[in-house]
Amino acid sequence: MRARRRRRTRRLLQHRQTPLTRWADRIQGDGLVRRLARTPEAMGILVEAAVRTLRALPASPPTSRATFAAQNLSGAHALDEGTPLASLVLSGIRCLTGFPDGSGARWRREAWASAGLPKDDLSSGRGATRRRTTEQQ
């Protein structure tokens, strides 16, 4: 079963020995996909969505993650922090861009930005600045 999933993922990638092929082998070998998806059916759907996303990266021109998700996936929240798809895509971004391993919110923002998906204006603090300015008047 594991070998069949690997062959299916390789077919999706249509390349041999690319960063994404190594990523696909790693995520299936270390159990990341299995932990995120929990069922074989969900695994297939999750990997297909991740591959489709990674093929569209890096985003040029850079765009917010929500806008990119709305244009390329099932909706603006498809790549929200903590979703299985966001976790899987973030691991693929590290392989595509060579972004170093790390942890924490700042590291995740920088990793997404390395693939052309910076934080959007509202959640990056500009909206909060505008609210503070309005409250001070």
N, C-alpha and C positions, 0 to 999 in steps of 0.2 A: 504494500500500500504506500509506504514512504517513497519507494522508487518511482511509483506511478505519479505521485504528486510532484516529485522533482522533475520528471519528464514533462509534465503538464506546464509547470512553471517555466522550464526552459523553452518550450514551444511558445509561450506567451512572450518571452523575451526575444526570441528569434535570433539570438546571438550566442556565440560561445566565448567564454573567457572575457567577458566585459565586466565592469564593476557591478552591474546589476545581476549578472549570473553568479558571481561570487557572493553577493548579498543574498540572493535566493537560496543558494546552498546553505549559507550560514543560518538564516532565519528558520529554515526547516530543520537543520541539524541540531540547533540549540533549543528547539521547541517553542520559540517565540510565537510563531503562527498558531500552533496548537493551543498555547495558553490564552492568546487573544481571541481566538474564534470558537474553540471548544467542540465544534462538530465538523466533520469532513465537508459538509455542504457549505457551512459558513466560512471554512478555510478557503475554499475555491473562490467564493465571492470576494472575500477580503483581499486575497492575493491579486485577483484580477483588477480590483479597484486601485490597489497600491501600484501595480505595474503601469496602469493607465495614467495615474498621477505622476509617477516618476518619469515616464516618457515625455511628459509635457514640461518637465523642468530642465534647466532653470527657466523661470518665468522672465520673459523679456518683452516689454519693459517690466520692471518689478511691480508687483501688485499685491494687495493685501491677501492674506490667506483666505478670508471669507469670500472675497471677490473671485479669486482663483477657484475655490471650491464650488461656488455657484455656477461658474462658467464650465467647469470640467467634470463635476461630480454630481451627486444627488441633491445638493443644496449648499447654502452658505455655511452650514454648521458641520458639514461632513469632516472637516479637518480640525474641529474644536479640540482644545487641550483635553487629554484624558480619553479620547475615543480610540478604539482599537486601530482604526485606519490611520489616525494621526501618529500613533506610536510606531506603526509599521512604516509609514512613509518617512518619518523622521530618521529611522534606522537606515533607510535607503538613501536619504539625502546625505548622510555621513559617508556612505560609500561613493556616491556620485561626485561629491564636492571635495572629499578628503578632509572634511571638517573633523577635528579631533573629538574623541569621546569626552564626555563631561556630564554634569548634572546641574540641576537648578533652573529656575525660570529664566535667568539672564542667558545662560548657555543655550536653552531651547530657542529663545528669541533670535540669538545670533546664528544658530544652526539653520533655522527657517530662512533667515535673511540671506544666508550664503547661497540659497537656491532661488533667490529672487522673490521671496515671500515675507517681506517685513511686516511688522505689526501695523494694523490700520490706524488711521489718525485718531479715531475716537478712543480706542483702547490704549493708545500710546501716551495719553496724558493731555493731549491738546484740548479735548473736551473738558477735562477736569480743570485746566487752566482757565478756560472760558467761564466755567461755573464760578470759580473763585473770584474772578474779576467782576462778574455780575453781582455776586453776593456782597462785595466790598463797596459797591456804589450806593 
